[in-house]
Amino acid sequence: MTSKTPSPRRNLEPLCATAADLYEPAAREQIGRVLETWLAANQATPFELLHRPDLIRKLEASSRDLQHAFQKIAVPLALARSASVHEVIRGLHAVADQAIGRMLREEKQGLLAKVDLGSFADACASAEPEFGYRLAAGVAAYMAAAETWDGKVQRLLDLVVAAPADGPARALALAVLEPALEDLCGSEPGLAQLIGADLELGCFLLGMVRLAHGGAIDAIIAVHPTLQQLVAPLPAPGARLARHLENDDFSNLRLALSRRVLADLDTKRRLHPGSALGEIAAVRGLAVALTAASGPLLPAEDVAEAILQRSERLVEPNFVNTLLHEQNGLVAGLDALLTVLESVTGDANRRRAVRFVEAAVLTPQFKPDLLNAAGGAVGALQVLARAYRRLGRAGAGVVGTQDLLDGIGQAGGAINQEGGVIADLAGGMTAKGKKLAALLAMANGETAPPGPAARHAADALRKLSASENQAAG
């Protein structure tokens, strides 16, 4: 029996149908990926490759690199479109030949712009329809004079300063410079010049948020201790670019940086490879910074989803085991588990975090281990009181939290009874004023967890107050 459903028509159109498509952000990003090694070796960006005849000739001469790049694109594209790899490569060749032919032809005819700081503003005043393309070639040639990635960044920022102050000429200048800056920010060496080299991923991502969202993030950093521990000063080129981005000169670049932060946050790479607590701090710091930066260029729902995905990794058993292994003793381990609970988002992640705390607390060995770790019953009650408060706040609304709180309260009652803490305090030789203050702190859940111990302290407080009143009467 044959199917009556017609076969889908094969889409044999190349990824880029015309040479003009090569200059779009998605195509430049693709060029950057498939030619990453070649571009790095030639210290160039996709923007420069598309606008510099010398690089084009060099790539043409390296036919193996070019053919390999075509194959990287063609194989998945052919599978997706039910076409042959040969057909797709032929289409890509046609588009590339069109772009190469145009650039070399205009170079030969002397039509490409020549740019320097003194002439850039005047050059941007041209009203010729094709001049944006030719001006971009001049910008690429100006970048080529730099011997380092830092030099490329500085030269582009110098052109931003030299651009016309307003009007259509400024719009043209920014439209030409923005793709060049986007591709520099899309390359690892270029971005390192703007944010800093050899940074851990969490610090690096925070640097990107600062670069894209400027003053708003700096204001948050100034009052947020977690962010202050993560932040590294932006290098001079990054600080310069951040000022221009804050002036809304390059909204597409800000959008690209914001998207990259979310994309990198959604990987499995550790934000702070050397420390599990550092990893948690990085997640919390980025959550604060990204939430502050959220808006049209960084939708709040995208930020929430990215933080949710990172939260899942904080409650994976392997991560929790690593976290506990890094802690020095039971008290530090309990504090670390509560920090996880305080840091994750999403109902499922919070439930898993509560279960990890439960597994640590509701075991027969917990009470003797706690007494030993805390140096006795008084210290153990204080640890439980702190844990109770943190769990009550962070675990509010999570299934299982109340049962766990009750368990902590019962543990506190047993430790108090077996250790005779309140009995010793109420009947000791301590001054009555200090006794009253100590019992009040326990009754209020400050130095003992709510439950039997706190109630016992409240009863002892009432009796002691009553006896004091009778003596005074």
Protein Blocks (a to p, Z undefined) as FASTA:
>chain_A
ZZfbdcddddfbdfblbfklmmpmklmmmmmmmmmmmmmmnopafklmmmmmklmmmmmm
mmmlmmmmmmmmmmmmmmmnopafklmmmmmmmmmmmmmmmmmmmmmnopaccddfklmm
mmmmpcbfklmmmmmmmmmmmmmmpcbfklmmmmmmmmmmmpcfbdjklmmmmmmmmmmm
mmmmmpmklmmmmnoghiafklmmmmmmmmmnmmmmmmmmmmmmklmmmpccddfklmmm
mmmmmnomammlmmmmmmmmmmmmmpmbdfblmbmklmmmmmmmmmmmmmmmgcfklcfk
lmmmmmmmmmmmmmgfklmmmmmmmpgcjklmmmmmmmmmmmpgcjklmmmmmmmmmmmm
mpfklmmmmmmmnopaklmmmmmmmmmmmmmmmmgoiahklmmmmmmmmmmmmmmmmnom
mmmmmmmmbdfklmmmmmmmmmnommocedjklmmmmmmmmmmmmmmmmmmZZ
